[in-house]
Amino acid sequence: MAHGTDSERIDRERTGREARARADRRDAAVRAVVGQGLLHPDAPVVGLLDVTGIRESAAALRAAFDAVTAPGTPVLHAFAVKACPLVPVLRLLREAGIGAEVASPGELALARAAGLAPEHTVLDSPAKTPAELREALASGIAVNADNPQELDRLDALVRSGPPRSPLGLRVNPQIGGGSIGATSTATPTSKFGVALRDPGAREWVVRAYAERPWLTRLHTHTGSQGVPLELMARGVAEAYALAEEINAAAGRRQIDTLDIGGGLPVDFGAEADSPTYAEYARLLAGRVPGLFDGRYGLVTEFGRSLLARHGTVVARVEYAKRSGGRRIAVTHAGVQVATRTVYAPGAWPLRIAAYDAEGRPKSGPAEVQDVAGPACFSGDLLAEGRSLPPLEQGDHAAALDTGAYYFAHHYAYNSLARPGVYGFGPDGTGGVAFAAVREPQTVAEIVAESGGAHAEALTTLNAPARP
Ligand SMILES: *Cc1c(COP(=O)(O)O)cnc(C)c1O
């Protein structure tokens, strides 16, 4: 990537300013969530969402692609709902001009509940049922088929009536993975899409389009956290080259839209965004200029990069103790809200911030400590051996950058309750206003979800027949 141009310098300065403002808003929100009593000894963990920050990221995404696409190019940014499956978040994004990428009946229902229109919704998933496909085609939602068998199902549906939906095929350019196996989608044996470099696959894809004039989109999602930008750009370039080949074979612009997926990585080690949407869009425009000259509509599917920065888990320190000389803060945030980090701490480290009992940032000399969660296994640690101002009983620990794939993805270990999630923004008089996004789960709800209505189900199953 070229460095040092004016626009890049201006971008970096803006990114730095935004990061500092975001940290200030977060500090104010932690202070206020304690002060206003949303976080208290009986509700000892909450998820916070920064509404201002979410709007800023949505605007940055749109501006980044606007800056590199020919005027009039249709661009749909479809937020990957799996990154933050909360209806008010989808609604906020909708207001900011962002659509939805869904991958299950549940996610589609969330998008609909948020008011997303079918033309702003894209259905991807490796395991769509016939009913899901039928419903999507009846409502006009865009569908990307994952594999030849799914294409057979689409054939049958299309025969029974012209589709209202734009239809595409997902390909895997098999360009290789990044540093995290679980989020590398373009490896040679990835489960996603048609593997383009397998023997005969490319020819099969070109023929599949030639035989199906209604197949007008091409989809690839070549990376996620841990995948370098250059590799992602190569995946997009491969998809573009394939689209050109298909259109040349068809003798017309059969493929009118490329869906380039999401996957911009987030730097969990620092406050400022790097890479930015603007950097990625410029890199793509440099590597694949034909994609932006107005001949193709574009769909993107960013998830983590839109939301991660804007979420914070805040948890009370229930106890501070020592073990084997190690200082340990036992908090209420662990595997239930930070599942990836707890199970794979090397791949998913989180920054932790220390706040006092009133929610003010703690300062003073740092000490090496573990920040532990409430679950009953020894690996339930948000951070191990981290240098932080000592966390004392009644203080608060915050896990930063947890707006995507963290507290919205509850893991019910130890029947720990889903924490309340609150959005925050300025209250107009210099303070912080909160809005409930998701109520905290009650223990009655936990019992109900855990078969509470069926207490006798097993004891009566094989009850001896009564004479
Ligand atoms: C998960 C996913 C995304 C979003 O990925 P992020 O890394 O969160 O940006 C986009 N498209 C598809 C098909 C996905 O599976």
Ligand as a Chemical Component Dictionary entry (heavy atoms), coordinates in Angstrom:
data_LIG
# 
_chem_comp.id                   LIG 
_chem_comp.type                 NON-POLYMER 
_chem_comp.pdbx_formal_charge   0 
_chem_comp.three_letter_code    LIG 
# 
loop_
_chem_comp_atom.comp_id 
_chem_comp_atom.atom_id 
_chem_comp_atom.alt_atom_id 
_chem_comp_atom.type_symbol 
_chem_comp_atom.charge 
_chem_comp_atom.model_Cartn_x 
_chem_comp_atom.model_Cartn_y 
_chem_comp_atom.model_Cartn_z 
_chem_comp_atom.pdbx_ordinal 
LIG C1 C1 C 0 -19.548 -13.805 8.764  1  
LIG C2 C2 C 0 -19.810 -13.350 7.375  2  
LIG C3 C3 C 0 -19.656 -12.011 7.037  3  
LIG C4 C4 C 0 -19.133 -10.970 8.009  4  
LIG O1 O1 O 0 -17.819 -11.219 8.396  5  
LIG P1 P1 P 0 -17.065 -10.160 9.347  6  
LIG O2 O2 O 0 -15.733 -10.766 9.552  7  
LIG O3 O3 O 0 -17.856 -10.068 10.607 8  
LIG O4 O4 O 0 -17.028 -8.870  8.618  9  
LIG C5 C5 C 0 -19.978 -11.627 5.758  10 
LIG N1 N1 N 0 -20.418 -12.518 4.836  11 
LIG C6 C6 C 0 -20.575 -13.816 5.127  12 
LIG C7 C7 C 0 -21.062 -14.738 4.080  13 
LIG C8 C8 C 0 -20.265 -14.287 6.393  14 
LIG O5 O5 O 0 -20.400 -15.573 6.674  15 
# 
loop_
_chem_comp_bond.comp_id 
_chem_comp_bond.atom_id_1 
_chem_comp_bond.atom_id_2 
_chem_comp_bond.value_order 
_chem_comp_bond.pdbx_ordinal 
LIG C1 C2 SING 1  
LIG C2 C3 SING 2  
LIG C2 C8 DOUB 3  
LIG C3 C4 SING 4  
LIG C3 C5 DOUB 5  
LIG C4 O1 SING 6  
LIG O1 P1 SING 7  
LIG P1 O2 DOUB 8  
LIG P1 O3 SING 9  
LIG P1 O4 SING 10 
LIG C5 N1 SING 11 
LIG N1 C6 DOUB 12 
LIG C6 C7 SING 13 
LIG C6 C8 SING 14 
LIG C8 O5 SING 15 
# 
